[in-house]
Amino acid sequence: MKVILFSKNRHKAKEIQNILDNAKVYIFSDFIEPFDVIESADTFKENATLKVMALKEKLPKEIIQDSILMSEDSGICIELLNNEPGIYSSRYANISDLSNKSDINNAKDASDNENISKVVNTLNTKQIESSPAYFVSCVAAIKNNQLLTSHGFMYGKVVNKILGNGGFGYDPIFIPDGYHQSLGELNQDIKDYISHRFKALNLMKIMLK
């Protein structure tokens, strides 16, 4: 199974390849010049769909015909921060006003450290040591011209300090339910088994058969 992923992140491609077993996962810039899509929708599913449809439009037909196109939109929702950053997780640190659609659409992705720092600083400003939180992943795929989507969730809590230096994104400040270590401290095998992305991709794997 050949998968072309709408992502510039080879780390994510490798993680997806591990979960999909026999798949060979490429990032889209292996085939065409990289481009951006404004994630202007209001849900993870709609944003994932926007990206995979854009990929279908841009890729040459001869590449598409023997490939599965895939995108993934994910983020973290922190209960005591009004479920922020949610769908804006990747650019959270660069958004000054979440009520301003123009500000949101013009914001570029921030680094993991910048996004984590914003969450930690916001929690500390509000004197919150931890908050219930959950990760969401939506995977969208096109196979034989058919659009498929799946969701996965991981529940736990966010804390106001960095724990470990593994993983990526918000991993070092998220402790999943049933564990005492953050995702930044847990080994990859455990993370793969409990992660929101693993759950969404496992469902997608069934749908792609």
Secondary structure as GFF3:
##gff-version 3
##sequence-region A 1 209
A	DSSP	beta_strand	2	5	.	.	.	ID=ss1
A	DSSP	alpha_helix	10	19	.	.	.	ID=ss2
A	DSSP	beta_strand	24	27	.	.	.	ID=ss3
A	DSSP	three_ten_helix	28	30	.	.	.	ID=ss4
A	DSSP	alpha_helix	44	58	.	.	.	ID=ss5
A	DSSP	alpha_helix	61	64	.	.	.	ID=ss6
A	DSSP	beta_strand	68	78	.	.	.	ID=ss7
A	DSSP	three_ten_helix	79	81	.	.	.	ID=ss8
A	DSSP	beta_strand	84	85	.	.	.	ID=ss9
A	DSSP	three_ten_helix	86	94	.	.	.	ID=ss10
A	DSSP	alpha_helix	101	106	.	.	.	ID=ss11
A	DSSP	alpha_helix	112	125	.	.	.	ID=ss12
A	DSSP	beta_strand	130	143	.	.	.	ID=ss13
A	DSSP	beta_strand	146	159	.	.	.	ID=ss14
A	DSSP	three_ten_helix	171	173	.	.	.	ID=ss15
A	DSSP	beta_strand	174	176	.	.	.	ID=ss16
A	DSSP	alpha_helix	188	194	.	.	.	ID=ss17
A	DSSP	alpha_helix	196	208	.	.	.	ID=ss18
###
